[in-house]
Amino acid sequence: MFAGNSRGAGMWHRIVLLGCMWSAFFVCHSHGQQINIGAFFYDDELDLEKEFMAVVNAINGPESDQTHRFYPLIKRLKPEDGSVAMQEQACDLIDNGVAAIFGPSSKAASDIVALVCNNTGIPHIEFDVADEEHQEERPNHQLTLNLYPSQVILSKAYADIVQNFGWRKFTIVYDADDAKAAARLQDLLQLREVHNDVVRVRKFQKDDDYRVMWKSIRGERRVVLDCEPSMLVDLLNSSTEFGLTGQYNHIFLTNLETYTDNLEELAADNETFAVNITAARLLVNPDPPAVILSPYGYVVQRENVVYESNEPPRTLLHDLIHDALQLFAQSWRNASFFYPDRMAVPRITCDLAASGGRTWAMGRYLARLMKGTSGVNNANFRTSSLQFDEDGQRITFNIEVYDPLDGVGIATWDPRGQVTPLNVDTKAQKKIIYRVATRIGPPYFSINETAMELNMTGNALYQGYAVDLIDAIAAQVGFEYVFIPVADQQYGKQDKDTKQWNGIIGEIINNDAHMGICDLTITQARKTAVDFTVPFMQLGVSILAYKSPHVEKPLDAYLEPFGGEVWIWILISVFVVTFLKTIVARISNMDWENPHPCNRDPEVLENQWHIHNTGWLTVASIMTAGCDILPRSPQVRMFEATWWIFAIIIANSYTANLAAFLTSSKMEGSIANLKDLSGQKKVKFGTIYGGSTYNLLADSNETVYRLAFNLMNNDDPSAYTKDNLEGVDRVQKNKGDYMFLMETTTLEYHREQNCDLRSVGEKFGEKHYAIAVPFGAEYRSNLSVAILKLSETGALYDLKQRWWKNPNASCFEEPDTDATPDMNFEELRGIFYTLYVGILIAFLIGITEFLVYVQQVALEERLTFKAAFKKEIWFVLCVWNNKKPIVAGTPVSSVRSTPRRSVDKSLERTPKSSRRIVIGRSSEEMREMPQGSRSGSSSGTNEAKEDQKEARV
């Protein structure tokens, strides 16, 4: 009995003890379940390991509140560890019953961890960038999730951001050693395949001389740069000497961890570092968990207060590790809620799974829960919009575009492809400096040489009409500006193949400038790309031609109608004709006439055609002066008529050619308009290729315009130029063989500056200059109002007068080629000088003869030379006395002015030795003369008769 009772009591004791043990095990299992989780970190990733441990402790929370506890098992890797070593360590973690494996980072060159997890059913969570999976690799990665953004979606995000920038032309620069860069930039790289001239690609390697690469894209304003943060400073420093870090350039950094590099030091050390840098990063939730600080870079933010931190800079991987652990913990809690009896620690091995044994079934369930988790508006996650596709790739995330120099966000990108600006109020308060695109070309815009010598910079370096106009507009509207000369010096022309604009228009389209000003013409094509203000100048097109420099006419300019040999032959003809006419007249009987018509029986006959008279008639005929003596015989008259025909032709030919030789060449005046220019082939002409005048002729249906355009296209060498200065230089060098079609305002300027240029014809093709602005620019109306005010006050006219008129110019004004040329004294002074010389010679001969005559009078009248000179010169000055008394002793040469018959009679009555004209004596003085004088007169008559008789014998 006792023994039976004893055995029953022992059995009940064992039952109660077993129940207590089971209860204790159940309580322990329900309140303190330990879940092992494994992780891989390299030796140089201690900061990531530290973050991992900190997040695990934060998730576990206080020990008293733990229902289950995550216990981390860390495996450290070395850079030389390969796939075999990682497989062994992964299997070791699985043998220790881990419920998930995190890592390793992208430093691992193999996916062996993902393969091991997929074979054993253990969830594998990655937090770093990985290669894109191929289709054949996906079955082996079914249990792998990656919290790093998908490279495909990230590439689309970058393309959307660049498109939002408005870039039409840019260069992509990335590391050739980064195998993942091509996938990350694939959408941008595809643009290059379509627009090779617009989107350029450059690659670099770590040990390269980066300057070679930057030199190949010198002048580029927009760069998409993809590189490791550690290489960024060296890359930007090497680009400085090529202007890539200059003002108004823009560099977009695509690495999501760019903010870890300290760019402030680069900007502080380099005075020329003025480039606009924007970067991309994952958008972080504004309210992080309270138990974890929010460090960015070298500072920590807590409750809107920024503190300095001595900890290493926080990176994107820190946030992704945090989110990976939170995602797994959330999924474990959810699975435990629905299947509490199945969420036991897995007891499997790699060898068992490899031999075809069972895998952990709940591992695949946990993977499905994590893939279906949405992190939108979830405060437990650092990064927003956490979603995955069926392959475990993160397809939903938000990108923040920000300024890495000050950390201020600029815009956000969402998975729908929308880019939303941030900090609008802050930007509105920021002072805007307007960028004004222009091109160098006087008088609108040029470099001030004096300012360059003084090493001045900014707007003070430039001068011109556009500079003063923008300054006047800015004073009225109230804004600051800076001029940006375009690199290609083009106005703006659209490429037919790429549809891209160059020049000033391209700068505005690409958001490189707020406005553009110079001699920029409003055209229909340009109005489809940009907007314009009201015009500030009205003009047309005219023809610029060469004007021969003014040359002072020589004194013998009036002789130019005939060549020197012609004048020689004329002189020879005058002398020959004079001599031959004398011979012909002397052999003609009709030209021998009676000297005394009253005497019917003359003793002698006279022939008036001696050398003096024939010479006078010959010269008078060719000078169209006429003569009072004419020939009588037929042969002499025939001779004279022939000479008159010759004289008329010579005189009329001289008169017809005189004006042409004394004024400008008529060849220049033969082209009066574009029609005349197109109707000849000797003078070539052209215009700026792709300019507004080019488009005017190319797009017009006018016959003359089309003809001119075809002639310019067919010229070889090309008749086109790249700018106005080249056209002006070409006109000057060709000296009349080339003309240039250009705007009248620019033509007027160059004509004022160069005396060897002229304008041909009237203007055609009305045009307008205006300021170009982007479509929808709010400041366009303000600019237009300011231009109208300047026009009403006359300021625009004053500006034009200031820059167009050249006060130092002293150009010779050519006469109008269409009008009758007026000959001035400079051209005819030779004729006047000839007249003056002839008169002077005549006076010298007359004075000489007068002085000789005075000397004879002084000797005959026994007077001093001075007294005789006074008496004779007084009679000469008495111009009202036209009668000269003839007295004995008067020299024969002094009575040649009296009628021939009277002279002959006087000579018969007066002896040769005593014939003289008594000048200044009245008739009373003649009667009082001595009788000897009169007897001498009679004796002289007798002597004359005796001489005549001797002559007859």
Helices and strands as residue ranges (DSSP letters): H 2-31, E 33-42, H 46-60, G 63-65, E 68-77, H 83-95, E 98-102, H 112-120, E 124-126, G 135-141, E 144-149, H 151-165, E 170-175, H 181-184, H 186-194, E 199-204, H 210-216, E 222-226, H 229-239, G 240-242, E 250-253, G 258-260, H 263-269, E 276-282, E 294-296, E 299-302, E 305-308, H 316-338, H 350-354, H 361-371, E 387-388, E 393-396, E 399-403, E 408-413, E 419-421, H 424-429, E 433-438, E 446-447, H 449-453, G 458-461, E 462-463, H 465-477, E 480-485, H 503-509, E 515-516, H 524-527, E 531-532, E 537-546, G 557-559, H 564-586, G 589-591, E 592-593, E 606-607, H 611-622, H 634-662, G 668-670, H 674-678, E 684-686, H 692-699, H 703-714, H 724-734, E 738-743, H 744-753, E 757-769, E 772-773, H 780-792, H 795-804, H 825-860, H 865-877, E 886-888, G 892-895, H 900-909, G 912-914, E 915-917, H 923-927, H 931-952
